[in-house]
Amino acid sequence: MINNTNTDYADYTLGAGAGYLSYKGATKLGAKIRKPYAQTVMNNMRSFSAIPLNRDALKKATYDGYVQSGLKAKKVYLHNVTSDNVEQMEKLIKKKSFIIGKNSKLFQKLNKIKRNPNTRPLNPKEQEELAQKLSQYLKNKEYKKAWQEFKNACKGKPISTSGTPDKIIKSDKAQKLSTKLKVVAKGENAFYSPITKDIMINTDKLGGASFHEMGHALNATGSKAIKALAIGRHITRLFVPLILAVGLLKPKKKDGQESNGIIDKTTTFIKNNAGKLAFAALIPTLAEEGLASIRGGQIAKKVLDPKLLKQVNKHNFFAWTTYLAGALVTSGSVALAVKIRDAIAEKK
């Protein structure tokens, strides 16, 4: 990927190192500038949601909108997370993450049974019986019984079933979830979990944000194109560090020097447009967040009076601008890092 012609060791050390440090410094500075703005946006939403008349109207409208939007029929669950039930909510979402969906631990174990004949502990009849029992338990939301049924069926068989959902899920990801739920309980944030199909929000303290989260739920359960956008935002953002790496490690072409081959042309293009490409990688995030607010606004329009609706939409717009600010800071930092790298390398 990297052409070493007409370049020396300093090209990859001093220049690239200084570029990377400038990127880290610029992003940290940008975050310090952006954080007070984001906090102000959140505080305004909380203040608006906490006014007694607004709070009561938003709570009722949230549930009405949840039902009318079709999310309840799609088995998306809306939870009011408070300091009194935050631990219960944490246990619920951990167990659901363990058992539900193609990313669940239970699915991986069952899939392993079907996929690998050498470690298949159940014959086809036993598998069918287990599948029927699990389906019934999951339908009734009896997650603990489903896990126990799976363990009992595979007991003594050549496949690991050790541990419990709580023990197996004790990880950095689970710890982040715990911290996230505590923030939600304080009314400082809200989120939608696409794996478990749960909307987590404190409707007493941050009811105005509920419609935006319902918009995320609609995106995640909508058409294939919108689902792809909801998933793709988490993938495309991973290109940012790759773009930065190419920008810092790729030598700058001298005047009149042409690119040779598809790899050289591609990496040169990435380097020359690093800032723009980094911003482009974040466009799906901006698009999905914006679409969540638009769809949430459509739900709110049916259940809120015009005055409250205007306030909700205004707060959601300003919340979206915090994502825009983040994308501008990140892409600007990438572009700056590449320029600094090239300026130092050229002096050498």
C-alpha positions in Angstrom: 0.0 0.0 0.0 2.9 2.4 0.8 5.5 3.3 -1.8 8.9 3.8 -0.1 10.5 5.5 -3.1 12.3 8.9 -2.4 11.4 8.8 1.3 13.4 8.2 4.4 12.8 6.9 7.9 11.8 10.3 9.2 8.9 10.3 6.8 7.3 7.5 8.8 8.3 8.5 12.3 8.6 12.2 13.0 6.1 13.3 10.3 3.6 10.5 10.9 4.0 10.8 14.7 3.5 14.5 14.8 0.5 14.2 12.5 -1.1 11.6 14.8 -0.4 13.7 17.9 -2.0 16.7 16.2 -5.0 14.6 15.3 -5.4 13.5 19.0 -4.9 17.0 20.2 -7.4 18.5 17.7 -10.0 16.0 18.6 -9.5 16.5 22.3 -9.7 20.3 21.9 -12.8 19.9 19.7 -14.4 17.6 22.3 -13.8 20.2 25.0 -15.4 22.9 22.9 -18.3 20.6 21.8 -19.0 19.2 25.3 -20.5 22.4 26.9 -22.7 22.9 23.8 -24.0 19.3 23.9 -24.5 19.6 27.7 -26.5 22.8 27.1 -28.7 21.1 24.6 -29.3 18.2 27.0 -30.0 20.5 29.9 -32.5 22.5 27.8 -34.3 19.2 26.9 -34.4 18.1 30.6 -35.7 21.5 31.8 -38.4 21.5 29.1 -39.4 17.9 30.0 -39.4 18.5 33.8 -42.0 21.3 33.7 -45.0 19.5 35.4 -47.6 20.3 32.6 -45.1 19.3 29.9 -44.0 16.2 31.8 -47.6 14.9 32.2 -48.4 15.6 28.6 -45.2 14.1 27.3 -45.7 10.9 29.4 -49.2 10.3 28.0 -48.1 11.3 24.4 -45.1 8.9 24.6 -47.3 5.9 25.4 -50.0 6.9 22.9 -47.3 7.5 20.2 -45.7 4.2 21.1 -48.9 2.3 20.4 -50.1 4.3 17.4 -46.7 4.0 15.7 -47.0 0.3 15.5 -43.9 -0.3 17.7 -45.9 -2.1 20.3 -47.3 -4.5 17.7 -43.7 -5.1 16.4 -42.8 -6.2 20.0 -40.6 -3.2 20.6 -40.7 -2.6 24.4 -40.8 0.9 26.0 -39.3 1.1 29.5 -39.5 3.9 32.0 -36.0 3.6 33.7 -35.8 5.2 37.2 -33.4 5.0 40.1 -35.8 2.5 41.7 -35.8 0.0 38.8 -32.5 0.5 37.1 -31.0 -2.7 38.4 -34.0 -4.7 37.3 -33.8 -3.1 33.8 -30.1 -4.0 33.7 -30.8 -7.7 34.5 -33.7 -7.7 31.9 -31.6 -6.4 29.0 -28.6 -8.6 29.9 -30.7 -11.8 29.8 -32.5 -10.7 26.6 -29.1 -10.0 25.0 -28.0 -13.5 26.0 -31.0 -15.3 24.5 -32.6 -13.1 21.7 -31.4 -12.7 18.2 -28.5 -13.8 15.9 -25.9 -12.2 18.1 -27.0 -13.9 21.3 -24.9 -16.5 23.1 -27.7 -19.0 23.0 -28.1 -18.6 19.2 -24.4 -19.2 18.7 -24.5 -22.4 20.8 -27.6 -23.7 19.0 -26.0 -22.7 15.6 -22.9 -24.6 16.6 -24.9 -27.7 17.3 -26.5 -27.5 13.8 -23.3 -26.6 12.0 -20.7 -29.0 13.4 -21.6 -32.7 13.2 -18.6 -33.6 15.3 -19.8 -31.7 18.3 -23.5 -32.2 17.8 -24.9 -33.4 21.2 -28.5 -33.7 20.1 -30.1 -35.8 17.4 -32.6 -34.1 15.0 -35.6 -35.2 17.1 -34.1 -33.8 20.3 -33.2 -30.6 18.4 -36.7 -30.1 17.2 -38.2 -30.7 20.7 -35.7 -28.3 22.2 -36.5 -25.7 19.6 -40.2 -25.9 20.3 -39.7 -25.6 24.1 -37.4 -22.6 23.7 -39.8 -20.9 21.3 -42.6 -21.2 23.9 -40.5 -19.9 26.7 -39.2 -17.0 24.6 -42.7 -16.1 23.5 -43.7 -15.9 27.2 -40.6 -13.9 28.0 -39.4 -16.7 30.3 -35.7 -16.2 29.5 -34.4 -17.9 32.6 -36.4 -21.1 31.9 -35.3 -21.1 28.3 -31.6 -21.0 29.4 -32.2 -23.7 32.0 -34.0 -25.9 29.4 -31.0 -25.5 27.0 -28.5 -26.4 29.7 -30.6 -29.5 30.8 -30.9 -30.7 27.2 -27.2 -30.4 26.6 -26.0 -31.6 30.0 -23.1 -34.1 29.7 -22.9 -33.5 25.9 -19.7 -32.6 24.0 -20.4 -28.8 24.0 -19.8 -26.2 26.7 -22.9 -24.9 28.5 -21.1 -23.8 31.7 -22.1 -20.6 33.4 -25.2 -18.5 33.7 -26.4 -15.6 31.5 -25.3 -13.1 34.2 -21.8 -14.7 34.5 -21.2 -15.1 30.8 -22.2 -11.6 30.0 -20.0 -10.0 32.6 -17.7 -8.1 30.1 -16.7 -4.6 29.2 -19.8 -4.3 27.0 -22.1 -5.3 29.9 -20.3 -2.8 32.2 -20.9 -0.1 29.7 -24.5 -1.0 29.5 -24.8 -0.8 33.3 -23.2 2.7 33.3 -25.5 3.7 30.4 -28.7 2.7 32.2 -27.6 4.6 35.3 -27.3 7.7 33.1 -30.7 7.0 31.7 -32.2 6.7 35.2 -30.9 10.2 36.0 -32.6 11.6 32.9 -29.3 12.5 31.2 -29.7 10.3 28.2 -32.0 7.7 26.5 -31.3 4.9 24.0 -32.8 2.2 21.8 -31.2 -1.3 21.9 -31.7 -2.9 18.5 -30.6 -6.4 19.7 -33.3 -6.6 22.5 -35.7 -4.2 20.9 -36.0 -2.1 24.1 -36.4 1.7 24.4 -34.8 2.9 27.6 -35.8 6.3 28.9 -36.8 8.2 32.0 -40.1 9.6 30.9 -40.4 11.8 34.0 -37.1 13.6 33.4 -36.5 13.3 29.7 -39.9 12.6 28.1 -39.2 15.0 25.2 -36.5 12.6 23.9 -38.8 9.6 23.7 -40.0 10.4 20.2 -36.4 10.5 18.8 -35.8 7.0 20.3 -39.0 5.7 18.8 -37.7 7.0 15.5 -34.5 4.9 16.0 -36.8 1.9 16.7 -38.8 2.5 13.5 -35.5 2.7 11.6 -34.2 -0.6 13.0 -37.5 -2.4 12.3 -38.3 -0.7 9.0 -37.5 -1.4 5.3 -34.3 -3.2 4.3 -32.8 0.1 3.1 -33.4 1.9 6.4 -32.2 -1.2 8.4 -29.1 -1.1 6.3 -28.6 2.6 7.2 -29.1 1.9 10.9 -26.5 -0.9 10.8 -24.2 0.7 8.3 -23.6 3.8 10.5 -21.6 1.6 12.9 -19.6 0.1 10.1 -18.7 3.2 8.0 -17.4 5.1 11.0 -14.7 2.4 11.3 -13.2 3.8 8.1 -12.1 7.0 9.8 -9.0 5.5 11.5 -8.1 3.7 8.3 -8.3 6.9 6.3 -6.2 8.6 8.9 -3.6 5.8 8.7 -3.3 6.0 5.0 -3.0 9.8 5.2 -0.2 9.6 7.7 1.8 6.7 6.2 1.4 7.5 2.5 4.2 9.7 1.2 3.1 12.9 -0.5 3.6 12.9 -4.3 6.1 15.4 -5.6 4.9 17.8 -8.3 4.6 16.0 -11.6 5.0 12.6 -10.0 2.3 10.2 -11.3 0.6 7.3 -9.4 1.5 3.7 -10.5 -1.1 1.0 -10.3 -4.5 0.8 -8.7 -3.3 0.6 -5.1 -1.0 3.6 -5.4 -3.8 5.6 -7.2 -6.3 4.6 -4.5 -4.1 5.4 -1.5 -3.1 8.7 -3.1 -6.7 9.7 -3.6 -7.5 8.8 0.0 -4.5 10.8 1.2 -5.4 13.9 -0.9 -9.0 13.8 0.3 -8.6 12.4 3.8 -10.7 15.1 5.5 -13.6 14.9 3.1 -13.6 11.1 3.1 -13.6 11.0 6.9 -16.6 13.3 6.9 -18.3 11.1 4.3 -17.7 8.0 6.5 -19.8 9.8 9.2 -22.7 10.8 6.9 -24.6 7.6 7.6 -24.6 8.4 11.3 -25.8 12.0 10.6 -28.5 10.6 8.2 -29.8 7.9 10.6 -29.9 10.3 13.5 -31.7 12.9 11.4 -34.1 10.3 10.1 -34.8 9.2 13.7 -35.8 12.7 14.6 -37.9 13.2 11.5 -39.8 9.9 12.1 -40.1 10.7 15.8 -41.5 14.1 14.9 -44.1 12.4 12.7 -45.2 10.3 15.7 -45.2 13.3 18.0 -47.4 15.3 15.5 -50.2 12.8 16.0 -50.2 12.9 19.8 -48.9 16.4 20.9 -50.4 19.8 20.7 -48.6 22.2 18.2 -46.8 24.1 20.9 -45.2 21.1 22.5 -44.5 19.6 19.1 -42.6 22.7 18.1 -40.5 22.5 21.2 -39.8 18.7 20.8 -38.7 19.2 17.2 -36.5 22.1 18.1 -34.7 20.2 20.8 -34.2 17.2 18.6 -32.7 19.4 15.9 -30.2 20.9 18.3 -29.4 17.4 19.5 -28.7 16.5 15.9 -26.3 19.4 15.5 -24.1 17.9 18.2 -23.5 14.9 15.9 -22.8 17.4 13.0 -20.3 19.2 15.2 -18.6 15.9 16.1 -18.3 14.9 12.4 -16.8 18.3 11.5 -14.3 18.1 14.4 -13.2 14.6 13.4 -12.9 15.2 9.7 -11.1 18.5 10.3 -8.7 16.8 12.7 -7.9 14.2 10.1 -7.2 16.8 7.4 -5.0 18.8 9.8 -3.0 15.7 10.8 -2.2 14.9 7.2 -1.1 18.5 6.5 1.2 18.6 9.5 2.6 15.2 8.6 3.4 16.4 5.1 4.9 19.7 6.2 7.3 18.0 8.6 8.2 15.2 6.2 8.9 17.7 3.4 11.4 19.6 5.6 13.3 16.4 6.1 
